[in-house]
């Protein structure tokens, strides 16, 4: 596990941009954290790092939003799924894009083995966030080693 403390939304986005610069087609990032912890903020940073020009917001009611950048970005929010439905997530996981999944624990059995799990926790100060990175697979282990030397 790798950990960074962010003191602002801007800092969280910068960290996410650094992650995005190392992403390749088919990468999957899961995001977990309390409501308001900063999952969508982190996703906005990934989008900036991928060169997405559109405004990124939570796909809570649509489940999946797609954005065009250096790589396509598939932003999922599975919070509202009643049960672990199979909505063809594998198609996204095996695509030429990057998939980010908020509340990914709700579809745990459908997640690929190789992925980067990010846990965002509230810090001591109102604007502080604790970002914990759990890499699964050699690509994500290397990514984390590069970022968090």
Secondary structure, 3 states (H helix, E strand, C coil): CEEEEECCHHHHHHHHHHHHCCCCCCCEEEEEECCCCCHHHHHHHHHHHCCCCCCCCCCCCCCEEEECCCCCEEEEECCCCCCCCCCCHHHHHCCCCEEEEECHHHHHHHCCCCEEEEEEEECCCCCCEEEEEEEECHHHHHHHHHHCC
